């Protein structure tokens, strides 16, 4: 974060992927503003940094913990305004309160203006670390960074890590991180049922990554069996959990999971999600780069599926409202659709998009945790059972609550551009085939 002169601003993302603070230059001085856009987790960043011994900002200010449960932000030089040490606090009930009773707003600011800032920006948020998350495939390329990101969440009390091998070291490493969640490791089929007891969210990144020259059939044949066996265990041990499917091909593995859950008599379509958040993350990133926009302001809905032409970014529905040439629409859409291939080729056979996938999956997990914790304003794109089209599964924006999917944002399919209408019709055939392939596999293996 750099010092912002009057009339300008800058921002810094404290703790990816879900929050940031913004430092504004104001005619009467400086003040800090906590944001909840677009994914409303402002308390996470403050919680994370309050547990640190201190963090120095690039110019002018220092953030430092004043006790085990509070922090302050103050200037590093006497020439700049000084803050009081009680600006941001956790109390004994794990409530976070922050206000602006500091000279950041300047010595000459009027009483009325100072009161309005304090009234507008003061907020109390409850940090409730009470949810249990299991990651199946935690020792893999996605599983390890995903486990780290989820370990950072203040909403997680227990983090269960499962894999067929090498997970004990991952758990030992993560357990040294000074965040609230307790980490436990589980290895092999014999320990899978214990891993899944009383879990709120099950995340499944297990499987092999796509490699150069690998066909979709090659990927399907291996990962379909992995997803089948893991979902069977979830059905037996945590039938009420949210299930997040990351294992590719998602267009087929989600229908497989649904069929397995039906066979077990525990299928709840509201709690089964194919994680397509990476498509949204890529769309936001590529559009912001192309149009020189502030990334935090960009939100591009992505619908359809999670592979190739089934990925359809709706640039006509993005925020902020931006105009594109036909060439830009084609270029951006193709790049978003082929984002995975871009990474596979860049890694020259040494891996796939593990880090960005972990980042996106962690964002989706955190959104679901907030929904479980009672946040009534949680929206994400996900591949779910849907009636928004004639297809049984479809990715679109959904509202998520304590019981899972509360509604689908059907308005996203209204008023599409001609390019998007054609793309929507073009993807349906391929997506239909992928869904049917998954259903057939699950029923063949009865």
N, C-alpha and C positions, 0 to 999 in steps of 0.2 A: 504494500500500500504506500503510495507516495502522498506528500502533502498536496492538498487541493486548494488552489486559490479561489477567492470568491467567484461564484457563478459557474464553477465547474465541479466535476466529481470523478472519482475513480472507484474501483471495487477490487476486492480480493476474495478468492474462494478459500475459506479457512480449512475446510475438511470435505474434500470431494467424497461422494458425488452430489451432495444434497443441500448445501447451504452456503451463504455468504453474508458478509457485512459490508456496508458501503460507507465510506467517509466522504461527507459533503463539505464543500467550501460554501460558506454562507456569508452574506454581507456583514453580519454581526459576529462572525467567528466560525468555529467548526463544531459539528456535532456528529455523533455516530447514529446510524439508523440500521435496525435489523430488519431484513427482508424475509418474506415467506413465499416468494415467487420464484419458479413456478411450482415447487414441490414442498413448500411449507415445513421446513425443518430447521428454523432459525436456532432453536435451542441446542441442536446438536453441536454446532460449531463452538458455542460458548461453553458447553459442558466439556468438550474435548480439550479446549485450551485452558480451562480452569484447573485441570489436573497437571498442567505442565509447570515447570519452574519459571518459565518466562519465554517470551518470543519477541524478538526485536523487529519492528517494522522498518521498511527501507529508509524512510526519512522522517525524523521529527518525533516519533512516538514509540513508547515501549509498553507492551502488555506483560504484566507480571502477576503471578499468584500472590495474594497477600495472606492467605491462609489455606488450609486444606480445602475449603469450600467457597472461596471467593477470589476474584481477580480485579485488578484495576488497570486502566489505560491512562498513561500520563505522558507528557512530553519529555524528551530527553534533554532539552535545553531550557534554560530559564526564560528565554525570550518568547517561548510559546506558552499558551494557556495550560494551566495545571488542573488535573482532575482529582477529585476526592477518591480515596481508596475503596469506598463502598459503592461504586457505580454498578457493579454486577456481582450478585451473590447467590449462593445456594443456601437454603436454610435447612434445619434438621429434618424437615419433611420432604427433602429432595425437590423443593420448589425453587425455580430460578426466578429471580426478580432483577430487573435492570432498569435504571432510570438515568436521567441526565442532570443530576444535581452536581454539576461540575462547571469549571470555568471554560470548558470547551465552547460554550455558547457565548463567551466573551463577557467582559466586565461592563460594557456599555449597553448591553441588550436590555430592552424594556422589560418590566416585570410581567406585563401581559404576554409578550412574546415568549418569555422563558416558561411561563405557566402553560401556554398552549403547546410548546414543544414537549414538556414533561407529560402533560395529559395525553398527548397523541402517541408518544413513544413508550410510555411505561407499560409493562406487561408482566404478568406472572404466568409461568408455564410449569407444568408438572412433568418431571422426568421419572417414568415408572418402569424400571427394569424388571419386567415380570414375564417375558415371553421366551419360549424355548424354540430354538431353530436347529434343524438337522441338515447337514450338507452331505449328500451321498455322492462320493467321488471327490472327497476333499483333498486328496493328495495329488490330484491332476493339475494340468496347466491352468485351467479355469478355477478349480477348487481351491487351490492355495491362496491366490490373491483375493478370491471371493471370501474365504474364511477370515482373512485379515480385515477386510472392509466391514464385515458383519460383526467381528469382534469389537470394532470401534463404536457400535451403536449403543446408546444409553438405554434402549428399550429391551435389550436382550439380557436375560438372566443366565441362560444356559445355552451353550453352543456345543452341539454333538457332531463330531467329525467321523465319517465312515469312509472306508475304502478297503479294497481287497489286500492292500499292502502299503507299507511306508507311511501310514497315517500317524503312527505314534510320535514320530519326530516332528511332524507338522504341529500336532497338538502341544507338544512340549515347548516348541518355539513360541507359539501363540500365547501360551499360558503365562509367559513372562511379561506380556503387555499389560500395563496397569489400567485396564478398563474393567467395568463391573462383572462382565459375564464369565461364568465358570466354563472351562473347556474340558471336554472328555473325548477320548478317542475310542473307536470301535473298529476292529479288524476282522474281515471275513464274515461269511454267512452265519456262523454260529453266534456272532455278537450283534447282528443286524436288528433283531427284535428288541434287544435292550436299548439300542441307539434310538429307536423310534417310539419308545414309551412316552406318552403324555406330551407329544410335540405339537407345537402350534403351526409351524411352517416347515415343510420339507422341500428342500431345493435339490434338484437332480441335474448336476452337470456331468454325471458319469458317462463314459463312452470314449470312443476314439475320435480325435480331431480329423478334419478333412485334410488330406495330403494331395500334393500335385499329382494329377493323373487319376485320382480316385473318382469313380463314378458314384452317382447317388445310390445306385443299387448296392455297391460295395459298402457304403456307409450305412445304408439301411439294414443290411443283413446282420451286421455286427451290433449296432446300437439298439435295434428293435428288441433283441433278446435281453440286453442289459436292462432296458427300461421296463420290459415286461416283468422280470424277476424282482426288480426294486419296487415297482408299484404294487405287486402282490404283497410284499412285506409291509408296505405302508397301509394297505387295506386291512391287513390282519392286526396291525399294532397301533396305527394312528388314523383311523377312518375319518375323523373329523378335522384333520389338518388341512390347511391350504397346501396345495401341491404345485410347485413351480417346475415346469419341464424346460430344461435348457438343452438336453441332449438332442443333437440333430439326426435326421431331418425332422424338425419340430412339426412340420405340416403332416407328418405321419406318426410321430411318437406321441403326440397329444391324443389323437384318436385311439391309438393302442392303449394308452393309459385309461381312457374313458371306458373302453370295452372291458378291460381287466377289472376295473372298479364295478362295472355293471355285473359281471360274472360273480363278483364277491358280494353283491347286494348292498354296496355302500357308495354308489356313485352319486355325487352331488355336483352338478355342472357349475354351480356358483363358486366352487372351491378348486377347480382345476384350471390352471393357466399355462399356456405356452408363452415363454418369455421372449417377446419381440422388441424389448426396449432398446436393444443395440441399434435397430433400424432407425428409431427415433433419435437416438444420440448421434448417429452418423448424419442423419438428415439435418439436425440442428447445427452440427459442426460445419458441414459442407456449405450449407446456405449462408451461415454467418460469415464464413470465409469469402464466399463468392460476392456477397453484397456488402461486405465491410460493416457488419452489424455487431452490436454488443451481444455476445453469445447468450447471456442470461435473459435477454428479451425474446429470444427466438424459440418458437414452439411449433413444430411441424408434425401434424398427425400422419401416421403411416398405417395403411390398412392392407388387408388381403391375407398374406401368409408370411413366411420367413425364409424364402429362398428364391433367388433369381427374379423372374418377371412377376412372381406372386407378391413381391414387395412393391407397394404403390404409395409413394409419398404424395400427399395432397398439398401441393404448393399453393393452390388457390385458397386453402383453408388455414394457412399458417398465420401466426402472429409474430411480429407486426405485419400489417398488410403491405406487401411488396409486389411490384410488377416485375415480370420476367419476359424475356424474349423467348420465342419458340426454341431457339438453339440452346438457351440457358436451361429451359425446362427439360429438354432431352438430355443434355449433358449431366445435370444434377440427378435426374431420375436414374439414369444408367449407372452413375457412380455409386449412388446409394444402394442400388440393387446388387452391384458387384463389389461392395465394400469388403466382404469376406475374402474374395479372390485377390483383391489388391494386397491384403495383408499376407495371405499365403504365398503369393509370388514374391513379395518383399522379403519374407523370411527364408526364401529359397529352399523350401522343404524342411526347414527346422521347426515348423510349428504353424499354428493358425492364430486367429484373433483372440488370444486368451486374456490379455489385460483389459482391452476395451469391453470384452464380454463380461468379465468379472465386475467391472465398473457399472455396466448397465444392469446386470443382475442384482447387484447390491442396491442400486437405486430402486428397483422394483420390490425387493424384499423390504426395504425401509418404508416404502409407500404402504405395503400391506401391514407392516407393524403399526404404522400410524393409524390405519383403518381399524385394526384390532384394538388399539388403544382408545378409540372413540372419536378420532378425527372424522368429521362428516363431509369433508370436501377433498376426497382423494380420487384423482383421475389418472389413469395410465392406459396406454395402448397395450393390448394383450390378445393372444390367439385363444379364443374361448368358444364354447358352444354358443351359437348365435342364430337369431332369426332375421338378422339385418339383410341377408341375401338368401337365395335358395339353397346355399351350401350349409351343411350342418355345423361347420366350424369356420370362424372368420376372425381376423385380427382387426380391431378397431378400438377407439377410445371407450373405456368402460369406467363406471363409477364403482369404487370398491368400499365396502363397509365391513362391519364385524362378522357378517355371515357370508362374505365373499362378494361376488358380482351383484350389485344392486340395480344396475341398468346399463344399457348400451347407448352410446351417443349416436343415434340413427341419423341425426341431422348432418353428420359429416358426409353422408352420401347424397345429400341434396345440393343442387346447384353446382355440380362438378364442371370443370372445364372440359372441352372436347377431348383434349389429350388424356385427361383422367378417366373420362367415360370409356374411351377406347381401351385404355390400360385395364380398367376394371373388367370389361368383357373378355379381354385377352387372358387375364390371369385365372379366370374361373375354371376353364378346362383343365389346366395343369393342377390347380389346387384340388379340384374334385378328384382327380386321379390319385393324388398323394393321400388324401383322406381315405379313399376307398382301399388303397393299398394297406394302410395301417389297420383299418377295420378287418380286412380279410386276414391279415397276419394274426391278429389277436384271436379271431374265431377259429382259425385253422389249428392253432396251438392249444385248443381246449383239452 
